[in-house]
Amino acid sequence: MRAVQFTRTGGPEVLEVVDVPAPEPRPGQARVRHEATGVNFIDTYHRTGLYPVKLPCIPGGEAAGVVDAVGEGVTAVKVGDRVAYSGGFGAYAQANCVPADRLVKLPDGIDSRTAAAILLKGMTTEAFVRRTYPVKAGETVLVHAAVGGVGQIMTQWLKAIGAEVIATVGSEAKAARARALGADHVILYREQDVAAEVKRITGGKGVPVAYDSVGKDTFEGTLGSLARRGLFVSFGNASGPVPPFPPARLAAGGSLYLTRPTLFDYVATPEELAESAAAVFDMVASGKIRIEVGQTFPLADARQAHEALEGRATVGASLLIP
Ligand SMILES: NC(=O)c1ccc[n+]([C@@H]2O[C@H](COP(=O)([O-])OP(=O)(O)OC[C@H]3O[C@@H](n4cnc5c(N)ncnc54)[C@H](OP(=O)(O)O)[C@@H]3O)[C@@H](O)[C@H]2O)c1
């Protein structure tokens, strides 16, 4: 099968197209023939070595397609089932073997491209807006990178539950998209002072929760945007990791809380995975969330997909098509 791998960490140029034998499912695994692979920012952290991986590595933790073989003892899925998964490695390939209990069956009406665009990013949203901090109708919430892959889903989800969304984006064109997604206020964070704008919009109060996946560049602005005893949800490093800081900063900011969650602790059991995925698919089926696949690349062009994502040139989700 065709796959994309890297044998050393570095820039997008380390991604190379290779032909490798298709993997055979071990006991408890199913093999998925991919129809679409989701591109996620975490794939770039693996490629650069920010998050250490074993080499050589076929990156990618999200794909959707059809089960074409099952290993011994697998009863949860059968050959022919339409499925998706999120987590692990090996999705930048025409097929991958995955523990059968990590597969999510796709409901009718959710095609493979939609599933690969929404499963990981949608469950991340579900976990963080419903469980890390249960956002309530009427609350004002800050969402950074609001028209990115996760951002577009988070913005729409928050609007669907009646929250007021303050969105940050990197350009005027993206600001128009954020408004189209329902954002109530848009801050151009490359030009404007985020904390000052948030304080202005909230009448000096600040927000009870802020979702920050940008990391290093937005850390101070996010801290300064929180209301007393507000929660900082730091969930990514698109601009680089947040540098170490003294806990006393949280006291000075108003007895703040900070959490650094990862999706995989919220979908760790088969039950949590099934519930989270079902909630995501419901949001799509009910029309509350409209999924934009902003960019589609052939699998062999994974390098260009990474360049676009890291170059802030994408909107919504990006897919690789095997
Ligand atoms: N913790 C978890 O479990 C979890 C799960 C999923 C995703 N995430 C995180 O969520 C974030 C979003 O992931 P995604 O795959 O949906 O990516 P994405 O949001 O589509 O892309 C990242 C966006 O971040 C913004 N950005 C700001 N500064 C940047 C910089 N210096 N370089 C590159 N981008 C920058 C850009 O939007 P603007 O042009 O508007 O600034 C860019 O489009 C990532 O940080 C990812 O690691 C975390």
The ligand as an SDF file (V2000), in Angstrom:
LIG
                    3D

 48 52  0  0  0  0  0  0  0  0999 V2000
   -5.5710   18.7420   23.5020 N   0  0  0  0  0  0  0  0  0  0  0  0
   -6.1830   18.0090   22.6100 C   0  0  0  0  0  0  0  0  0  0  0  0
   -6.6420   16.8960   22.8990 O   0  0  0  0  0  0  0  0  0  0  0  0
   -6.3470   18.5260   21.2100 C   0  0  0  0  0  0  0  0  0  0  0  0
   -7.1610   17.8390   20.2950 C   0  0  0  0  0  0  0  0  0  0  0  0
   -7.2980   18.3950   19.0240 C   0  0  0  0  0  0  0  0  0  0  0  0
   -6.6370   19.5500   18.6830 C   0  0  0  0  0  0  0  0  0  0  0  0
   -5.8350   20.1590   19.5930 N   0  0  0  0  0  0  0  0  0  0  0  0
   -5.1500   21.4060   19.2780 C   0  0  0  0  0  0  0  0  0  0  0  0
   -6.0790   22.3090   18.7450 O   0  0  0  0  0  0  0  0  0  0  0  0
   -5.4380   23.1870   17.8390 C   0  0  0  0  0  0  0  0  0  0  0  0
   -6.1940   23.2060   16.5480 C   0  0  0  0  0  0  0  0  0  0  0  0
   -5.9480   22.0110   15.8170 O   0  0  0  0  0  0  0  0  0  0  0  0
   -6.4290   21.9090   14.3150 P   0  0  0  0  0  0  0  0  0  0  0  0
   -5.8820   20.6180   13.8120 O   0  0  0  0  0  0  0  0  0  0  0  0
   -7.8820   22.1740   14.2400 O   0  0  0  0  0  0  0  0  0  0  0  0
   -5.6020   23.0970   13.6360 O   0  0  0  0  0  0  0  0  0  0  0  0
   -6.1760   24.4880   13.0520 P   0  0  0  0  0  0  0  0  0  0  0  0
   -6.8890   25.2110   14.1310 O   0  0  0  0  0  0  0  0  0  0  0  0
   -6.9210   24.2020   11.8010 O   0  0  0  0  0  0  0  0  0  0  0  0
   -4.8510   25.2470   12.6850 O   0  0  0  0  0  0  0  0  0  0  0  0
   -4.1830   26.0070   13.6360 C   0  0  0  0  0  0  0  0  0  0  0  0
   -4.5990   27.4810   13.5840 C   0  0  0  0  0  0  0  0  0  0  0  0
   -3.9570   28.1360   14.6700 O   0  0  0  0  0  0  0  0  0  0  0  0
   -3.7630   29.4790   14.3390 C   0  0  0  0  0  0  0  0  0  0  0  0
   -2.3860   29.8980   14.6470 N   0  0  0  0  0  0  0  0  0  0  0  0
   -2.0520   30.8990   15.4870 C   0  0  0  0  0  0  0  0  0  0  0  0
   -0.7340   31.0580   15.5530 N   0  0  0  0  0  0  0  0  0  0  0  0
   -0.1950   30.1390   14.7160 C   0  0  0  0  0  0  0  0  0  0  0  0
    1.1330   29.8370   14.3410 C   0  0  0  0  0  0  0  0  0  0  0  0
    2.1920   30.5050   14.8320 N   0  0  0  0  0  0  0  0  0  0  0  0
    1.3470   28.8320   13.4520 N   0  0  0  0  0  0  0  0  0  0  0  0
    0.3090   28.1340   12.9690 C   0  0  0  0  0  0  0  0  0  0  0  0
   -0.9880   28.3890   13.2840 N   0  0  0  0  0  0  0  0  0  0  0  0
   -1.2460   29.3810   14.1610 C   0  0  0  0  0  0  0  0  0  0  0  0
   -4.0470   29.6340   12.8410 C   0  0  0  0  0  0  0  0  0  0  0  0
   -5.2950   30.3250   12.6960 O   0  0  0  0  0  0  0  0  0  0  0  0
   -5.2830   31.9390   12.4620 P   0  0  0  0  0  0  0  0  0  0  0  0
   -4.6770   32.1680   11.1130 O   0  0  0  0  0  0  0  0  0  0  0  0
   -6.6940   32.3230   12.5720 O   0  0  0  0  0  0  0  0  0  0  0  0
   -4.4230   32.4920   13.5580 O   0  0  0  0  0  0  0  0  0  0  0  0
   -4.1470   28.2070   12.3390 C   0  0  0  0  0  0  0  0  0  0  0  0
   -5.0260   28.0810   11.2640 O   0  0  0  0  0  0  0  0  0  0  0  0
   -3.9870   22.7160   17.7560 C   0  0  0  0  0  0  0  0  0  0  0  0
   -3.2080   23.4700   18.6490 O   0  0  0  0  0  0  0  0  0  0  0  0
   -4.0810   21.2820   18.2190 C   0  0  0  0  0  0  0  0  0  0  0  0
   -2.8620   20.8090   18.7240 O   0  0  0  0  0  0  0  0  0  0  0  0
   -5.6830   19.6700   20.8500 C   0  0  0  0  0  0  0  0  0  0  0  0
  1  2  1  0
  2  3  2  0
  2  4  1  0
  4  5  1  0
  4 48  2  0
  5  6  2  0
  6  7  1  0
  7  8  2  0
  8  9  1  0
  8 48  1  0
  9 10  1  0
  9 46  1  0
 10 11  1  0
 11 12  1  0
 11 44  1  0
 12 13  1  0
 13 14  1  0
 14 15  2  0
 14 16  1  0
 14 17  1  0
 17 18  1  0
 18 19  2  0
 18 20  1  0
 18 21  1  0
 21 22  1  0
 22 23  1  0
 23 24  1  0
 23 42  1  0
 24 25  1  0
 25 26  1  0
 25 36  1  0
 26 27  1  0
 26 35  1  0
 27 28  2  0
 28 29  1  0
 29 30  1  0
 29 35  2  0
 30 31  1  0
 30 32  2  0
 32 33  1  0
 33 34  2  0
 34 35  1  0
 36 37  1  0
 36 42  1  0
 37 38  1  0
 38 39  2  0
 38 40  1  0
 38 41  1  0
 42 43  1  0
 44 45  1  0
 44 46  1  0
 46 47  1  0
M  CHG  2   8   1  16  -1
M  END
$$$$
